[in-house]
Structure formats: C-alpha cells, structure tokens
Amino acid sequence: MGRNNIIKIASIAGFVLAEIYMCFVVLAPISPGVPGRMIIPKEMIPKIESAVPGEPPPLSARLKQLAVCAFFFGPFGACVGLGVGLLIEGARQKIVSLRSASRPPR
C-alpha cells in the first residue's frame, strides 16, 4: 500500500492545479469580442438598470462564479491527476519488472 503514494500525490496535485487554473479562468479580465450574428434583434434583449456595458461584474457575481466553478474544476482535475498517476505507476511497475527479468538468476 505504501507504493501507491504516486497515485495519491498525482490526484491531489491535479485537484490543486485545477483549482489554480479555475481562478485564472474566472478572474481573467473580460474583453469584448467581435460582435456576431444574433438570432433575435438587440432591442428585444431586456436591459438591466444597474448594469453598465463594459463595467466589470460585481464582487458577489465573481464569488458565485468561483464557488460554482470550484465545484466542477476540482473533481475533474483530481480525475485527471488520478489517470496520470495510474499511468506513471504502471510505467514504473513495467520498468521494475523489465529490470528484474533482465538480471541473471543467482
């Protein structure tokens, strides 16, 4: 059981890296892109009185985005780390078995 630490470490590292990446994604500045085709006319979109176009979203909206994204990014990052850890552990076991097979018996 002590040899499976590579898998655990990779899974935890995947979780942490996913959360760091999530912070970069959510807190990145929002730049307006090129206007695209719209299915409905622009006049039919309801206007929000408190929102000014081009202004960054309020802090409460950013915190909600962080909470929701953390709920999804973390577990998926841990799953990716688990897969990477299993690949590393399998490669390590294969190398060890090849080394022991190539040694002459005593």
C-alpha positions, 0 to 999 in steps of 0.5 A: 500500500505504501507504493501507491503514494504516486497515485495519491500525490498525482490526484491531489496535485491535479485537484490543486492545479485545477483549482489554480487554473479555475481562478485564472479562468474566472478572474481573467479580465473580460474583453469584448469580442467581435460582435456576431450574428444574433438570432433575435434583434438587440432591442428585444434583449431586456436591459438591466438598470444597474448594469453598465456595458463594459463595467466589470461584474460585481464582487458577489457575481465573481464569488458565485462564479468561483464557488460554482466553478470550484465545484466542477474544476476540482473533481475533474482535475483530481480525475485527471491527476488520478489517470496520470498517476495510474499511468506513471505507476504502471510505467514504473511497475513495467520498468521494475519488472523489465529490470528484474527479468533482465538480471541473471538468476543467482 
